[in-house]
Amino acid sequence: MNTVKSESLFNEAKKYIPGGVNSPVRAFKAVGGNPLFIQKGEGSKIYDVDGNEFIEYIGSWGPHLFGHNPPFIKEALLNAIENGTSFGAPTRLEVKTAKLISEMVPSVEMVRMVNSGTEATMSAVRAARGYTGREKFIKFEGCYHGHADYFLIKAGSGALTLGIPTSPGVTKGNAADTLMASYNNLESVKQIIKKNKNEIAAIIVEPIAGNMGVVQATEEFLNGLRAICTEERIVLIFDEVMTGFRVAKGGAQQLYNIRPDLTTFGKIIGGGLPVGAFGGRKEIMEMIAPSGPIYQAGTLSGNPLAMAAGYAALNHIKSNPDIYNQLEEKSAYLEKGIKSALHSINRDFALNRAGSMMTLFFVEEQVNNYDAAIKSNTVLYGKFFSEMLNRGIYLAPAQFEAAFVSTAHTKEDLDKTINAVEESLRIIVK
Ligand SMILES: *Cc1c(COP(=O)(O)O)cnc(C)c1O
């Protein structure tokens, strides 16, 4: 594969941008090699600056439910740009979008738009703290909620360990308010609550985890969290930045039939533009400024271009409810093909799938939490990634990520992918 232009751009980028990229995982550090610089995307495919074509499963890390550059989003953007890019004043589209979100996700009675998933989660935690008057919160090992200080806490040596800053720059004070529990383990949550009675403002969880690779929550786990939160007057936050509008029209909360107090969104909600949102119970949301005292703001929040793209995406979902059946069919087909490839090499690697989110872990045991996920052989994943890339299939350049199937993936794409998986596995697993 010719990657001369990408290499030269990367060398130049490294002079001006830390590590040459604007988000760490893009640098291919976890899999070896240099990142490809992308020229354009169309449907299920992306094209790099050297003219290489790839069927890809990253979808900008989640937003592209319909593949790259779908005509209805492009058209919405072109129309919106005629009127200007930003006003810092209310627009009609913000009201329409908020109303649409609230219709599609019934637990979201009110919603505030922000500019990224990170902003959504940090604002939701602030809202929970302001509402309860408590300072601590529980998060789960292996769940990712963006890069705000108090989310970047290492899993530590056990569920009850108080946080130690993982990232330089996170203060001890900040880390101490983040209590770590183990995913799919209610007992770990109960123990923390017992030790911190009436001090916990929120439990934040990815209702289907995608950021330690795909790991489904059990029904018992999520129902248990709901019950505990109600009993202890803790705000239950579902971080649906990845799962919102991805696994169902109403997100993971629809699949599990659970009503969280607050929900955070991002990715699909922006139709490929930088958007996030948080929303939920009116009683909590009305405490947000200017209707209440909890401060939250943003110069570009509810930006007209972002709202146009986001509204087009959500409206497309609303008017085409069948897309989730299509996604399920395509994803199940891919899953079946990969399983039979694994069978042909006599390996029982864990393949986790939740709708159109999927992760192949290079470990022959069930993966249902962080401890199990990190047993995956990441060196093998790196080799797998390279073999797939050489065969024109672009996967996430890191093991602990989800592969996303879009409505744009064709049967031909999926068959090519399955063939590539079979060939790649045969080469790397001896
Ligand atoms: C991507 C993601 C975030 C962070 O969103 P950004 O837009 O990257 O800030 C937060 N939570 C979850 C579950 C995510 O998948």
The ligand as an SDF file (V2000), in Angstrom:
LIG
                    3D

 15 15  0  0  0  0  0  0  0  0999 V2000
  -17.2320    9.3380   22.8930 C   0  0  0  0  0  0  0  0  0  0  0  0
  -17.7690    9.2350   24.2520 C   0  0  0  0  0  0  0  0  0  0  0  0
  -17.6800   10.3220   25.1540 C   0  0  0  0  0  0  0  0  0  0  0  0
  -16.9320   11.5940   24.8530 C   0  0  0  0  0  0  0  0  0  0  0  0
  -17.4740   12.3000   23.8010 O   0  0  0  0  0  0  0  0  0  0  0  0
  -16.5390   13.4170   23.0740 P   0  0  0  0  0  0  0  0  0  0  0  0
  -17.4600   14.0240   22.0620 O   0  0  0  0  0  0  0  0  0  0  0  0
  -15.3900   12.6760   22.4920 O   0  0  0  0  0  0  0  0  0  0  0  0
  -16.1190   14.3800   24.1030 O   0  0  0  0  0  0  0  0  0  0  0  0
  -18.3240   10.1900   26.3770 C   0  0  0  0  0  0  0  0  0  0  0  0
  -18.9770    9.0630   26.7120 N   0  0  0  0  0  0  0  0  0  0  0  0
  -19.0630    8.0150   25.8730 C   0  0  0  0  0  0  0  0  0  0  0  0
  -19.8340    6.8070   26.2840 C   0  0  0  0  0  0  0  0  0  0  0  0
  -18.4500    8.0560   24.6270 C   0  0  0  0  0  0  0  0  0  0  0  0
  -18.5150    6.9850   23.8230 O   0  0  0  0  0  0  0  0  0  0  0  0
  1  2  1  0
  2  3  1  0
  2 14  2  0
  3  4  1  0
  3 10  2  0
  4  5  1  0
  5  6  1  0
  6  7  2  0
  6  8  1  0
  6  9  1  0
 10 11  1  0
 11 12  2  0
 12 13  1  0
 12 14  1  0
 14 15  1  0
M  END
$$$$
